[in-house]
Amino acid sequence: MGGLERPKFVLFGSSIVQLSYINEGWGAALAHIYARKDAAIQPSLVIVYFGGNDSVHPHATGLGPHVPLPEYIENTRKIAMHLKSISDKTRVIFLSAPPASEEQIGIHLRGKMDMVRTNEYCRIYSEACLEVCREMNLKAVDLWTAIQQVDNWETVCLKDGIHFAPEGSRMIVKEILRVIKEAQWEPSLYWKAMPTEFSEDSPYDPVGVEGKTVNVSEPDLFGDFPWE
C-alpha cells in the first residue's frame, strides 16, 4: 500500500537525549506531536545536543567527560559540517548546554559522582555553541537562557540538577517548535503546515454524542494539546 513518506527526525546527543523518551520527556512529546504527519518530499531534521558533560570541570585524574572549550568548539563545527553535507534537505537544530543547579547536583548526586559542574561553565559552553551556529547559519536553541526564565527553574525544570523534569522538557519542546515554525525551510517542517496521514472523515471513525463520526486525527481529541 503506497502513501506519503514521513519525515525522519534524528535526536543526537548525550543522556539528556537518551532520557528524552521517558517520564514526559521532550523526545516523546515531539514523537506525539508529529504522529501521522507526512511530507510529499521527505525532509529530515537532526537535533544535536552536546555541551553539558563537556563543560564539567577537569578531574585531577585526567578521567571524566570534560572537553576543553577549544576542542568542544571544533567538535561542534565538525558535527555541523558533516550534517550539512548529508543533503540540502537535511535541517539541523543545535541545543546549547542547559543550566545546571549546583545545589541540586549536591543533593542528588552526592556520593555517586566526583564531579564539579557549574552553571557558569554551562553558560560559557552554551555561548560557544550558539556562536558556532551563528557562524555556520544554523538554527539553535539557547537552553541556558530559556530554562532560567521559569520561576524556581532549579527544581521545576530539573530533577537532579542536570536532567530535565517534565516542565523542563516542555520548555525544550516549546523552543524547538518555535524555531521550526520561524524557519524559512521549504518544505516546512512545522507540524501544523504538514499534511496529516489519513485525515479524511470516515464512516468507520467512532461515533460522537451528536450521532456523527469523530475524526480521530484531530490532535486535541483525547485531551489537552498545548503545542503551537
Rosetta constraint file for C-alpha pairs under 8 A:
AtomPair CA 4 CA 38 HARMONIC 5.98 0.50
AtomPair CA 4 CA 39 HARMONIC 6.36 0.50
AtomPair CA 4 CA 40 HARMONIC 5.76 0.50
AtomPair CA 4 CA 197 HARMONIC 7.69 0.50
AtomPair CA 5 CA 38 HARMONIC 5.79 0.50
AtomPair CA 5 CA 39 HARMONIC 6.10 0.50
AtomPair CA 5 CA 40 HARMONIC 6.58 0.50
AtomPair CA 5 CA 41 HARMONIC 7.58 0.50
AtomPair CA 5 CA 42 HARMONIC 6.16 0.50
AtomPair CA 6 CA 36 HARMONIC 7.75 0.50
AtomPair CA 6 CA 37 HARMONIC 6.40 0.50
AtomPair CA 6 CA 38 HARMONIC 4.49 0.50
AtomPair CA 6 CA 39 HARMONIC 6.05 0.50
AtomPair CA 6 CA 42 HARMONIC 6.55 0.50
AtomPair CA 7 CA 37 HARMONIC 7.89 0.50
AtomPair CA 7 CA 38 HARMONIC 6.45 0.50
AtomPair CA 7 CA 39 HARMONIC 6.54 0.50
AtomPair CA 7 CA 42 HARMONIC 5.21 0.50
AtomPair CA 7 CA 43 HARMONIC 5.42 0.50
AtomPair CA 7 CA 44 HARMONIC 5.31 0.50
AtomPair CA 7 CA 45 HARMONIC 7.83 0.50
AtomPair CA 8 CA 42 HARMONIC 7.83 0.50
AtomPair CA 8 CA 43 HARMONIC 7.20 0.50
AtomPair CA 8 CA 44 HARMONIC 4.92 0.50
AtomPair CA 8 CA 45 HARMONIC 6.56 0.50
AtomPair CA 9 CA 44 HARMONIC 5.63 0.50
AtomPair CA 9 CA 45 HARMONIC 4.70 0.50
AtomPair CA 9 CA 46 HARMONIC 5.78 0.50
AtomPair CA 9 CA 47 HARMONIC 7.60 0.50
AtomPair CA 10 CA 44 HARMONIC 7.85 0.50
AtomPair CA 10 CA 45 HARMONIC 6.23 0.50
AtomPair CA 10 CA 46 HARMONIC 4.65 0.50
AtomPair CA 10 CA 47 HARMONIC 6.18 0.50
AtomPair CA 11 CA 17 HARMONIC 6.66 0.50
AtomPair CA 11 CA 27 HARMONIC 7.79 0.50
AtomPair CA 11 CA 46 HARMONIC 5.91 0.50
AtomPair CA 11 CA 47 HARMONIC 4.87 0.50
AtomPair CA 11 CA 48 HARMONIC 6.16 0.50
AtomPair CA 11 CA 49 HARMONIC 7.96 0.50
AtomPair CA 12 CA 17 HARMONIC 6.74 0.50
AtomPair CA 12 CA 46 HARMONIC 7.13 0.50
AtomPair CA 12 CA 47 HARMONIC 6.07 0.50
AtomPair CA 12 CA 48 HARMONIC 4.83 0.50
AtomPair CA 12 CA 49 HARMONIC 6.24 0.50
AtomPair CA 13 CA 17 HARMONIC 5.52 0.50
AtomPair CA 13 CA 18 HARMONIC 7.58 0.50
AtomPair CA 13 CA 48 HARMONIC 5.77 0.50
AtomPair CA 13 CA 49 HARMONIC 4.62 0.50
AtomPair CA 13 CA 50 HARMONIC 5.60 0.50
AtomPair CA 14 CA 18 HARMONIC 6.35 0.50
AtomPair CA 14 CA 49 HARMONIC 6.83 0.50
AtomPair CA 14 CA 50 HARMONIC 6.40 0.50
AtomPair CA 14 CA 53 HARMONIC 7.97 0.50
AtomPair CA 15 CA 19 HARMONIC 5.86 0.50
AtomPair CA 15 CA 163 HARMONIC 7.97 0.50
AtomPair CA 16 CA 20 HARMONIC 6.21 0.50
AtomPair CA 16 CA 49 HARMONIC 7.85 0.50
AtomPair CA 16 CA 163 HARMONIC 6.05 0.50
AtomPair CA 16 CA 164 HARMONIC 7.35 0.50
AtomPair CA 17 CA 21 HARMONIC 7.96 0.50
AtomPair CA 17 CA 27 HARMONIC 7.36 0.50
AtomPair CA 17 CA 49 HARMONIC 7.27 0.50
AtomPair CA 19 CA 25 HARMONIC 6.93 0.50
AtomPair CA 20 CA 24 HARMONIC 7.79 0.50
AtomPair CA 20 CA 25 HARMONIC 4.26 0.50
AtomPair CA 20 CA 26 HARMONIC 5.17 0.50
AtomPair CA 20 CA 27 HARMONIC 4.65 0.50
AtomPair CA 20 CA 28 HARMONIC 6.46 0.50
AtomPair CA 20 CA 169 HARMONIC 7.69 0.50
AtomPair CA 21 CA 25 HARMONIC 5.01 0.50
AtomPair CA 21 CA 26 HARMONIC 6.76 0.50
AtomPair CA 21 CA 27 HARMONIC 5.03 0.50
AtomPair CA 21 CA 28 HARMONIC 4.53 0.50
AtomPair CA 21 CA 29 HARMONIC 7.93 0.50
AtomPair CA 22 CA 28 HARMONIC 6.99 0.50
AtomPair CA 23 CA 165 HARMONIC 7.94 0.50
AtomPair CA 23 CA 166 HARMONIC 6.84 0.50
AtomPair CA 24 CA 28 HARMONIC 6.67 0.50
AtomPair CA 24 CA 29 HARMONIC 6.92 0.50
AtomPair CA 24 CA 166 HARMONIC 5.41 0.50
AtomPair CA 24 CA 169 HARMONIC 7.30 0.50
AtomPair CA 25 CA 29 HARMONIC 6.37 0.50
AtomPair CA 25 CA 164 HARMONIC 7.72 0.50
AtomPair CA 25 CA 165 HARMONIC 7.73 0.50
AtomPair CA 25 CA 166 HARMONIC 6.17 0.50
AtomPair CA 25 CA 169 HARMONIC 5.42 0.50
AtomPair CA 25 CA 170 HARMONIC 7.81 0.50
AtomPair CA 26 CA 30 HARMONIC 6.23 0.50
AtomPair CA 26 CA 166 HARMONIC 7.99 0.50
AtomPair CA 26 CA 169 HARMONIC 4.59 0.50
AtomPair CA 26 CA 170 HARMONIC 6.37 0.50
AtomPair CA 26 CA 172 HARMONIC 6.51 0.50
AtomPair CA 26 CA 173 HARMONIC 5.73 0.50
AtomPair CA 27 CA 31 HARMONIC 6.30 0.50
AtomPair CA 28 CA 32 HARMONIC 6.25 0.50
AtomPair CA 29 CA 33 HARMONIC 6.19 0.50
AtomPair CA 29 CA 173 HARMONIC 7.18 0.50
AtomPair CA 30 CA 34 HARMONIC 6.13 0.50
AtomPair CA 30 CA 173 HARMONIC 6.85 0.50
AtomPair CA 31 CA 35 HARMONIC 6.04 0.50
AtomPair CA 33 CA 191 HARMONIC 7.19 0.50
AtomPair CA 33 CA 219 HARMONIC 7.83 0.50
AtomPair CA 33 CA 227 HARMONIC 7.81 0.50
AtomPair CA 34 CA 191 HARMONIC 6.20 0.50
AtomPair CA 36 CA 196 HARMONIC 5.46 0.50
AtomPair CA 36 CA 197 HARMONIC 5.02 0.50
AtomPair CA 36 CA 198 HARMONIC 7.93 0.50
AtomPair CA 37 CA 191 HARMONIC 6.98 0.50
AtomPair CA 37 CA 194 HARMONIC 6.02 0.50
AtomPair CA 37 CA 195 HARMONIC 5.86 0.50
AtomPair CA 37 CA 196 HARMONIC 4.70 0.50
AtomPair CA 37 CA 197 HARMONIC 5.96 0.50
AtomPair CA 38 CA 194 HARMONIC 6.16 0.50
AtomPair CA 38 CA 195 HARMONIC 5.63 0.50
AtomPair CA 38 CA 196 HARMONIC 6.10 0.50
AtomPair CA 38 CA 197 HARMONIC 6.25 0.50
AtomPair CA 39 CA 43 HARMONIC 7.36 0.50
AtomPair CA 39 CA 187 HARMONIC 7.98 0.50
AtomPair CA 39 CA 194 HARMONIC 6.37 0.50
AtomPair CA 39 CA 195 HARMONIC 6.77 0.50
AtomPair CA 41 CA 187 HARMONIC 7.63 0.50
AtomPair CA 43 CA 89 HARMONIC 5.38 0.50
AtomPair CA 43 CA 90 HARMONIC 6.28 0.50
AtomPair CA 43 CA 91 HARMONIC 7.66 0.50
AtomPair CA 43 CA 187 HARMONIC 7.36 0.50
AtomPair CA 43 CA 189 HARMONIC 7.71 0.50
AtomPair CA 44 CA 89 HARMONIC 6.64 0.50
AtomPair CA 44 CA 90 HARMONIC 5.09 0.50
AtomPair CA 44 CA 91 HARMONIC 6.06 0.50
AtomPair CA 45 CA 90 HARMONIC 5.87 0.50
AtomPair CA 45 CA 91 HARMONIC 4.63 0.50
AtomPair CA 45 CA 92 HARMONIC 5.67 0.50
AtomPair CA 45 CA 93 HARMONIC 7.55 0.50
AtomPair CA 46 CA 83 HARMONIC 7.90 0.50
AtomPair CA 46 CA 90 HARMONIC 7.35 0.50
AtomPair CA 46 CA 91 HARMONIC 6.22 0.50
AtomPair CA 46 CA 92 HARMONIC 4.88 0.50
AtomPair CA 46 CA 93 HARMONIC 6.36 0.50
AtomPair CA 47 CA 92 HARMONIC 5.92 0.50
AtomPair CA 47 CA 93 HARMONIC 4.83 0.50
AtomPair CA 47 CA 94 HARMONIC 5.75 0.50
AtomPair CA 47 CA 95 HARMONIC 7.18 0.50
AtomPair CA 48 CA 92 HARMONIC 7.55 0.50
AtomPair CA 48 CA 93 HARMONIC 6.30 0.50
AtomPair CA 48 CA 94 HARMONIC 4.74 0.50
AtomPair CA 48 CA 95 HARMONIC 6.03 0.50
AtomPair CA 49 CA 94 HARMONIC 6.05 0.50
AtomPair CA 49 CA 95 HARMONIC 5.01 0.50
AtomPair CA 49 CA 96 HARMONIC 6.63 0.50
AtomPair CA 49 CA 97 HARMONIC 7.50 0.50
AtomPair CA 50 CA 54 HARMONIC 7.25 0.50
AtomPair CA 50 CA 95 HARMONIC 7.49 0.50
AtomPair CA 50 CA 96 HARMONIC 7.17 0.50
AtomPair CA 50 CA 97 HARMONIC 6.76 0.50
AtomPair CA 51 CA 55 HARMONIC 5.96 0.50
AtomPair CA 51 CA 72 HARMONIC 7.64 0.50
AtomPair CA 51 CA 96 HARMONIC 6.68 0.50
AtomPair CA 51 CA 97 HARMONIC 4.85 0.50
AtomPair CA 51 CA 122 HARMONIC 7.45 0.50
AtomPair CA 51 CA 125 HARMONIC 6.10 0.50
AtomPair CA 51 CA 126 HARMONIC 6.97 0.50
AtomPair CA 51 CA 129 HARMONIC 7.90 0.50
AtomPair CA 52 CA 56 HARMONIC 6.92 0.50
AtomPair CA 52 CA 97 HARMONIC 5.05 0.50
AtomPair CA 52 CA 98 HARMONIC 6.82 0.50
AtomPair CA 52 CA 122 HARMONIC 6.29 0.50
AtomPair CA 52 CA 125 HARMONIC 7.78 0.50
AtomPair CA 53 CA 65 HARMONIC 5.67 0.50
AtomPair CA 53 CA 66 HARMONIC 6.38 0.50
AtomPair CA 54 CA 65 HARMONIC 5.79 0.50
AtomPair CA 54 CA 66 HARMONIC 4.53 0.50
AtomPair CA 54 CA 67 HARMONIC 4.63 0.50
AtomPair CA 54 CA 68 HARMONIC 7.38 0.50
AtomPair CA 54 CA 72 HARMONIC 7.07 0.50
AtomPair CA 55 CA 66 HARMONIC 5.87 0.50
AtomPair CA 55 CA 67 HARMONIC 6.68 0.50
AtomPair CA 55 CA 68 HARMONIC 7.80 0.50
AtomPair CA 55 CA 69 HARMONIC 7.76 0.50
AtomPair CA 55 CA 117 HARMONIC 7.05 0.50
AtomPair CA 55 CA 121 HARMONIC 5.73 0.50
AtomPair CA 55 CA 122 HARMONIC 5.86 0.50
AtomPair CA 55 CA 125 HARMONIC 6.31 0.50
AtomPair CA 56 CA 65 HARMONIC 6.76 0.50
AtomPair CA 56 CA 66 HARMONIC 5.11 0.50
AtomPair CA 56 CA 67 HARMONIC 7.90 0.50
AtomPair CA 56 CA 115 HARMONIC 7.06 0.50
AtomPair CA 56 CA 116 HARMONIC 5.95 0.50
AtomPair CA 56 CA 117 HARMONIC 4.72 0.50
AtomPair CA 56 CA 118 HARMONIC 7.32 0.50
AtomPair CA 56 CA 121 HARMONIC 7.43 0.50
AtomPair CA 57 CA 66 HARMONIC 6.06 0.50
AtomPair CA 57 CA 115 HARMONIC 7.32 0.50
AtomPair CA 57 CA 116 HARMONIC 5.48 0.50
AtomPair CA 57 CA 117 HARMONIC 6.16 0.50
AtomPair CA 57 CA 118 HARMONIC 7.95 0.50
AtomPair CA 57 CA 121 HARMONIC 7.97 0.50
AtomPair CA 58 CA 62 HARMONIC 6.86 0.50
AtomPair CA 58 CA 63 HARMONIC 7.86 0.50
AtomPair CA 58 CA 64 HARMONIC 7.29 0.50
AtomPair CA 58 CA 66 HARMONIC 5.48 0.50
AtomPair CA 59 CA 63 HARMONIC 6.06 0.50
AtomPair CA 59 CA 64 HARMONIC 6.42 0.50
AtomPair CA 59 CA 66 HARMONIC 7.80 0.50
AtomPair CA 59 CA 115 HARMONIC 7.46 0.50
AtomPair CA 67 CA 71 HARMONIC 6.41 0.50
AtomPair CA 67 CA 72 HARMONIC 5.93 0.50
AtomPair CA 68 CA 72 HARMONIC 6.15 0.50
AtomPair CA 69 CA 73 HARMONIC 6.16 0.50
AtomPair CA 69 CA 125 HARMONIC 7.01 0.50
AtomPair CA 70 CA 74 HARMONIC 6.24 0.50
AtomPair CA 71 CA 75 HARMONIC 6.02 0.50
AtomPair CA 72 CA 76 HARMONIC 6.07 0.50
AtomPair CA 73 CA 77 HARMONIC 6.21 0.50
AtomPair CA 73 CA 128 HARMONIC 6.51 0.50
AtomPair CA 73 CA 129 HARMONIC 6.88 0.50
AtomPair CA 73 CA 132 HARMONIC 7.19 0.50
AtomPair CA 74 CA 78 HARMONIC 6.19 0.50
AtomPair CA 75 CA 79 HARMONIC 6.18 0.50
AtomPair CA 76 CA 80 HARMONIC 6.17 0.50
AtomPair CA 76 CA 129 HARMONIC 7.04 0.50
AtomPair CA 76 CA 132 HARMONIC 7.40 0.50
AtomPair CA 77 CA 81 HARMONIC 6.12 0.50
AtomPair CA 77 CA 132 HARMONIC 6.54 0.50
AtomPair CA 78 CA 82 HARMONIC 6.18 0.50
AtomPair CA 79 CA 83 HARMONIC 6.24 0.50
AtomPair CA 80 CA 84 HARMONIC 6.11 0.50
AtomPair CA 80 CA 92 HARMONIC 7.90 0.50
AtomPair CA 80 CA 136 HARMONIC 8.00 0.50
AtomPair CA 81 CA 85 HARMONIC 6.22 0.50
AtomPair CA 82 CA 86 HARMONIC 6.65 0.50
AtomPair CA 83 CA 87 HARMONIC 7.89 0.50
AtomPair CA 83 CA 90 HARMONIC 7.28 0.50
AtomPair CA 83 CA 92 HARMONIC 7.27 0.50
AtomPair CA 84 CA 88 HARMONIC 7.16 0.50
AtomPair CA 84 CA 90 HARMONIC 6.78 0.50
AtomPair CA 84 CA 91 HARMONIC 7.68 0.50
AtomPair CA 84 CA 92 HARMONIC 7.63 0.50
AtomPair CA 86 CA 90 HARMONIC 6.68 0.50
AtomPair CA 92 CA 138 HARMONIC 6.65 0.50
AtomPair CA 92 CA 139 HARMONIC 6.53 0.50
AtomPair CA 93 CA 138 HARMONIC 6.72 0.50
AtomPair CA 93 CA 139 HARMONIC 4.86 0.50
AtomPair CA 93 CA 140 HARMONIC 5.15 0.50
AtomPair CA 93 CA 141 HARMONIC 7.31 0.50
AtomPair CA 94 CA 129 HARMONIC 7.77 0.50
AtomPair CA 94 CA 133 HARMONIC 7.56 0.50
AtomPair CA 94 CA 138 HARMONIC 7.72 0.50
AtomPair CA 94 CA 139 HARMONIC 6.46 0.50
AtomPair CA 94 CA 140 HARMONIC 4.59 0.50
AtomPair CA 94 CA 141 HARMONIC 6.32 0.50
AtomPair CA 95 CA 140 HARMONIC 5.75 0.50
AtomPair CA 95 CA 141 HARMONIC 4.92 0.50
AtomPair CA 95 CA 142 HARMONIC 6.54 0.50
AtomPair CA 95 CA 143 HARMONIC 6.47 0.50
AtomPair CA 96 CA 125 HARMONIC 7.58 0.50
AtomPair CA 96 CA 126 HARMONIC 4.71 0.50
AtomPair CA 96 CA 127 HARMONIC 7.54 0.50
AtomPair CA 96 CA 129 HARMONIC 5.82 0.50
AtomPair CA 96 CA 130 HARMONIC 6.68 0.50
AtomPair CA 96 CA 140 HARMONIC 7.16 0.50
AtomPair CA 96 CA 141 HARMONIC 6.16 0.50
AtomPair CA 96 CA 142 HARMONIC 5.41 0.50
AtomPair CA 96 CA 143 HARMONIC 5.54 0.50
AtomPair CA 96 CA 144 HARMONIC 6.82 0.50
AtomPair CA 97 CA 122 HARMONIC 5.79 0.50
AtomPair CA 97 CA 123 HARMONIC 7.21 0.50
AtomPair CA 97 CA 125 HARMONIC 6.36 0.50
AtomPair CA 97 CA 126 HARMONIC 4.65 0.50
AtomPair CA 97 CA 129 HARMONIC 7.91 0.50
AtomPair CA 97 CA 142 HARMONIC 7.76 0.50
AtomPair CA 97 CA 143 HARMONIC 6.28 0.50
AtomPair CA 97 CA 144 HARMONIC 6.03 0.50
AtomPair CA 98 CA 122 HARMONIC 6.61 0.50
AtomPair CA 98 CA 123 HARMONIC 7.81 0.50
AtomPair CA 98 CA 126 HARMONIC 7.17 0.50
AtomPair CA 98 CA 142 HARMONIC 7.76 0.50
AtomPair CA 98 CA 143 HARMONIC 4.75 0.50
AtomPair CA 98 CA 144 HARMONIC 4.12 0.50
AtomPair CA 98 CA 145 HARMONIC 7.72 0.50
AtomPair CA 98 CA 147 HARMONIC 7.09 0.50
AtomPair CA 99 CA 119 HARMONIC 5.45 0.50
AtomPair CA 99 CA 122 HARMONIC 5.89 0.50
AtomPair CA 99 CA 123 HARMONIC 7.00 0.50
AtomPair CA 99 CA 143 HARMONIC 7.36 0.50
AtomPair CA 99 CA 144 HARMONIC 4.82 0.50
AtomPair CA 99 CA 145 HARMONIC 7.77 0.50
AtomPair CA 99 CA 147 HARMONIC 7.13 0.50
AtomPair CA 99 CA 148 HARMONIC 7.30 0.50
AtomPair CA 99 CA 162 HARMONIC 7.68 0.50
AtomPair CA 100 CA 105 HARMONIC 7.92 0.50
AtomPair CA 100 CA 117 HARMONIC 7.10 0.50
AtomPair CA 100 CA 118 HARMONIC 6.28 0.50
AtomPair CA 100 CA 119 HARMONIC 4.90 0.50
AtomPair CA 100 CA 122 HARMONIC 6.94 0.50
AtomPair CA 100 CA 154 HARMONIC 7.62 0.50
AtomPair CA 100 CA 161 HARMONIC 5.51 0.50
AtomPair CA 100 CA 162 HARMONIC 5.44 0.50
AtomPair CA 101 CA 105 HARMONIC 6.16 0.50
AtomPair CA 101 CA 118 HARMONIC 7.37 0.50
AtomPair CA 101 CA 119 HARMONIC 6.59 0.50
AtomPair CA 101 CA 154 HARMONIC 5.58 0.50
AtomPair CA 101 CA 161 HARMONIC 4.53 0.50
AtomPair CA 101 CA 162 HARMONIC 6.92 0.50
AtomPair CA 102 CA 106 HARMONIC 6.23 0.50
AtomPair CA 102 CA 117 HARMONIC 6.80 0.50
AtomPair CA 102 CA 118 HARMONIC 5.98 0.50
AtomPair CA 102 CA 119 HARMONIC 7.07 0.50
AtomPair CA 102 CA 161 HARMONIC 6.52 0.50
AtomPair CA 103 CA 107 HARMONIC 6.45 0.50
AtomPair CA 103 CA 161 HARMONIC 7.28 0.50
AtomPair CA 104 CA 108 HARMONIC 6.05 0.50
AtomPair CA 104 CA 154 HARMONIC 7.19 0.50
AtomPair CA 104 CA 155 HARMONIC 7.69 0.50
AtomPair CA 104 CA 160 HARMONIC 5.69 0.50
AtomPair CA 104 CA 161 HARMONIC 4.54 0.50
AtomPair CA 105 CA 109 HARMONIC 5.41 0.50
AtomPair CA 105 CA 110 HARMONIC 7.19 0.50
AtomPair CA 105 CA 160 HARMONIC 5.78 0.50
AtomPair CA 105 CA 161 HARMONIC 4.63 0.50
AtomPair CA 105 CA 162 HARMONIC 7.00 0.50
AtomPair CA 106 CA 110 HARMONIC 5.13 0.50
AtomPair CA 107 CA 160 HARMONIC 7.83 0.50
AtomPair CA 108 CA 160 HARMONIC 5.52 0.50
AtomPair CA 108 CA 161 HARMONIC 7.60 0.50
AtomPair CA 109 CA 113 HARMONIC 6.10 0.50
AtomPair CA 109 CA 160 HARMONIC 7.45 0.50
AtomPair CA 110 CA 114 HARMONIC 7.93 0.50
AtomPair CA 117 CA 121 HARMONIC 7.34 0.50
AtomPair CA 117 CA 122 HARMONIC 7.83 0.50
AtomPair CA 118 CA 122 HARMONIC 6.45 0.50
AtomPair CA 119 CA 123 HARMONIC 6.24 0.50
AtomPair CA 120 CA 124 HARMONIC 6.46 0.50
AtomPair CA 121 CA 125 HARMONIC 6.33 0.50
AtomPair CA 122 CA 126 HARMONIC 5.95 0.50
AtomPair CA 122 CA 144 HARMONIC 7.42 0.50
AtomPair CA 123 CA 127 HARMONIC 6.13 0.50
AtomPair CA 123 CA 144 HARMONIC 6.43 0.50
AtomPair CA 124 CA 128 HARMONIC 6.29 0.50
AtomPair CA 125 CA 129 HARMONIC 6.26 0.50
AtomPair CA 126 CA 130 HARMONIC 6.33 0.50
AtomPair CA 126 CA 142 HARMONIC 7.13 0.50
AtomPair CA 126 CA 143 HARMONIC 7.80 0.50
AtomPair CA 126 CA 144 HARMONIC 6.53 0.50
AtomPair CA 127 CA 131 HARMONIC 6.09 0.50
AtomPair CA 128 CA 132 HARMONIC 6.37 0.50
AtomPair CA 129 CA 133 HARMONIC 6.38 0.50
AtomPair CA 130 CA 134 HARMONIC 6.22 0.50
AtomPair CA 130 CA 140 HARMONIC 6.47 0.50
AtomPair CA 130 CA 141 HARMONIC 7.95 0.50
AtomPair CA 130 CA 142 HARMONIC 7.15 0.50
AtomPair CA 131 CA 135 HARMONIC 6.22 0.50
AtomPair CA 132 CA 136 HARMONIC 6.18 0.50
AtomPair CA 133 CA 137 HARMONIC 5.74 0.50
AtomPair CA 133 CA 138 HARMONIC 4.72 0.50
AtomPair CA 133 CA 139 HARMONIC 6.49 0.50
AtomPair CA 133 CA 140 HARMONIC 6.49 0.50
AtomPair CA 134 CA 138 HARMONIC 6.30 0.50
AtomPair CA 134 CA 139 HARMONIC 7.92 0.50
AtomPair CA 139 CA 179 HARMONIC 7.15 0.50
AtomPair CA 140 CA 179 HARMONIC 7.69 0.50
AtomPair CA 141 CA 175 HARMONIC 6.54 0.50
AtomPair CA 141 CA 176 HARMONIC 6.86 0.50
AtomPair CA 141 CA 179 HARMONIC 7.50 0.50
AtomPair CA 142 CA 146 HARMONIC 6.19 0.50
AtomPair CA 143 CA 147 HARMONIC 5.79 0.50
AtomPair CA 143 CA 172 HARMONIC 7.34 0.50
AtomPair CA 144 CA 148 HARMONIC 6.68 0.50
AtomPair CA 145 CA 149 HARMONIC 6.71 0.50
AtomPair CA 146 CA 150 HARMONIC 7.76 0.50
AtomPair CA 146 CA 171 HARMONIC 7.44 0.50
AtomPair CA 146 CA 175 HARMONIC 7.97 0.50
AtomPair CA 147 CA 153 HARMONIC 6.57 0.50
AtomPair CA 147 CA 157 HARMONIC 7.04 0.50
AtomPair CA 147 CA 168 HARMONIC 6.81 0.50
AtomPair CA 147 CA 171 HARMONIC 6.82 0.50
AtomPair CA 148 CA 153 HARMONIC 5.80 0.50
AtomPair CA 149 CA 153 HARMONIC 7.52 0.50
AtomPair CA 150 CA 156 HARMONIC 7.84 0.50
AtomPair CA 150 CA 157 HARMONIC 7.75 0.50
AtomPair CA 151 CA 156 HARMONIC 7.70 0.50
AtomPair CA 152 CA 156 HARMONIC 5.88 0.50
AtomPair CA 152 CA 157 HARMONIC 8.00 0.50
AtomPair CA 153 CA 157 HARMONIC 4.98 0.50
AtomPair CA 153 CA 158 HARMONIC 6.90 0.50
AtomPair CA 154 CA 158 HARMONIC 5.68 0.50
AtomPair CA 154 CA 161 HARMONIC 6.53 0.50
AtomPair CA 155 CA 159 HARMONIC 6.36 0.50
AtomPair CA 155 CA 161 HARMONIC 7.61 0.50
AtomPair CA 156 CA 165 HARMONIC 6.92 0.50
AtomPair CA 156 CA 167 HARMONIC 6.36 0.50
AtomPair CA 156 CA 168 HARMONIC 7.21 0.50
AtomPair CA 157 CA 164 HARMONIC 5.80 0.50
AtomPair CA 157 CA 165 HARMONIC 5.11 0.50
AtomPair CA 157 CA 166 HARMONIC 6.92 0.50
AtomPair CA 157 CA 167 HARMONIC 5.08 0.50
AtomPair CA 157 CA 168 HARMONIC 3.91 0.50
AtomPair CA 157 CA 169 HARMONIC 7.51 0.50
AtomPair CA 158 CA 162 HARMONIC 6.13 0.50
AtomPair CA 158 CA 163 HARMONIC 5.59 0.50
AtomPair CA 158 CA 164 HARMONIC 4.45 0.50
AtomPair CA 158 CA 165 HARMONIC 4.83 0.50
AtomPair CA 158 CA 168 HARMONIC 6.30 0.50
AtomPair CA 159 CA 163 HARMONIC 5.95 0.50
AtomPair CA 159 CA 164 HARMONIC 5.78 0.50
AtomPair CA 159 CA 165 HARMONIC 4.96 0.50
AtomPair CA 160 CA 164 HARMONIC 7.92 0.50
AtomPair CA 164 CA 168 HARMONIC 5.11 0.50
AtomPair CA 164 CA 169 HARMONIC 5.93 0.50
AtomPair CA 165 CA 169 HARMONIC 6.39 0.50
AtomPair CA 166 CA 170 HARMONIC 6.24 0.50
AtomPair CA 167 CA 171 HARMONIC 6.37 0.50
AtomPair CA 168 CA 172 HARMONIC 6.45 0.50
AtomPair CA 169 CA 173 HARMONIC 6.29 0.50
AtomPair CA 170 CA 174 HARMONIC 6.11 0.50
AtomPair CA 171 CA 175 HARMONIC 6.23 0.50
AtomPair CA 172 CA 176 HARMONIC 6.12 0.50
AtomPair CA 173 CA 177 HARMONIC 6.04 0.50
AtomPair CA 174 CA 178 HARMONIC 6.17 0.50
AtomPair CA 174 CA 227 HARMONIC 7.14 0.50
AtomPair CA 174 CA 228 HARMONIC 7.80 0.50
AtomPair CA 175 CA 179 HARMONIC 6.32 0.50
AtomPair CA 176 CA 180 HARMONIC 6.25 0.50
AtomPair CA 177 CA 181 HARMONIC 5.97 0.50
AtomPair CA 177 CA 190 HARMONIC 7.12 0.50
AtomPair CA 177 CA 228 HARMONIC 7.24 0.50
AtomPair CA 178 CA 182 HARMONIC 6.15 0.50
AtomPair CA 179 CA 183 HARMONIC 5.97 0.50
AtomPair CA 180 CA 188 HARMONIC 7.90 0.50
AtomPair CA 180 CA 189 HARMONIC 6.34 0.50
AtomPair CA 180 CA 190 HARMONIC 5.54 0.50
AtomPair CA 181 CA 188 HARMONIC 7.94 0.50
AtomPair CA 181 CA 189 HARMONIC 7.57 0.50
AtomPair CA 181 CA 190 HARMONIC 5.16 0.50
AtomPair CA 183 CA 188 HARMONIC 7.90 0.50
AtomPair CA 184 CA 188 HARMONIC 7.40 0.50
AtomPair CA 185 CA 189 HARMONIC 7.24 0.50
AtomPair CA 188 CA 193 HARMONIC 6.57 0.50
AtomPair CA 188 CA 194 HARMONIC 7.24 0.50
AtomPair CA 189 CA 193 HARMONIC 7.15 0.50
AtomPair CA 189 CA 194 HARMONIC 6.85 0.50
AtomPair CA 190 CA 194 HARMONIC 6.64 0.50
AtomPair CA 196 CA 217 HARMONIC 7.39 0.50
AtomPair CA 198 CA 217 HARMONIC 7.72 0.50
AtomPair CA 199 CA 215 HARMONIC 7.39 0.50
AtomPair CA 199 CA 217 HARMONIC 5.68 0.50
AtomPair CA 200 CA 215 HARMONIC 7.59 0.50
AtomPair CA 201 CA 205 HARMONIC 7.39 0.50
AtomPair CA 201 CA 213 HARMONIC 7.67 0.50
AtomPair CA 201 CA 214 HARMONIC 7.81 0.50
AtomPair CA 201 CA 215 HARMONIC 5.80 0.50
AtomPair CA 202 CA 213 HARMONIC 7.33 0.50
AtomPair CA 202 CA 215 HARMONIC 7.44 0.50
AtomPair CA 203 CA 213 HARMONIC 6.52 0.50
AtomPair CA 204 CA 213 HARMONIC 7.65 0.50
AtomPair CA 205 CA 213 HARMONIC 5.46 0.50
AtomPair CA 205 CA 214 HARMONIC 5.95 0.50
AtomPair CA 205 CA 215 HARMONIC 6.24 0.50
AtomPair CA 205 CA 216 HARMONIC 6.96 0.50
AtomPair CA 206 CA 213 HARMONIC 5.43 0.50
AtomPair CA 206 CA 214 HARMONIC 5.64 0.50
AtomPair CA 206 CA 215 HARMONIC 7.69 0.50
AtomPair CA 206 CA 216 HARMONIC 7.82 0.50
AtomPair CA 207 CA 211 HARMONIC 5.90 0.50
AtomPair CA 207 CA 212 HARMONIC 5.37 0.50
AtomPair CA 207 CA 213 HARMONIC 4.16 0.50
AtomPair CA 207 CA 214 HARMONIC 5.84 0.50
AtomPair CA 208 CA 212 HARMONIC 5.51 0.50
AtomPair CA 208 CA 213 HARMONIC 5.69 0.50
AtomPair CA 208 CA 214 HARMONIC 5.74 0.50
AtomPair CA 216 CA 221 HARMONIC 6.73 0.50
AtomPair CA 217 CA 221 HARMONIC 7.92 0.50
AtomPair CA 219 CA 225 HARMONIC 6.61 0.50
AtomPair CA 220 CA 224 HARMONIC 5.72 0.50
AtomPair CA 220 CA 225 HARMONIC 5.01 0.50
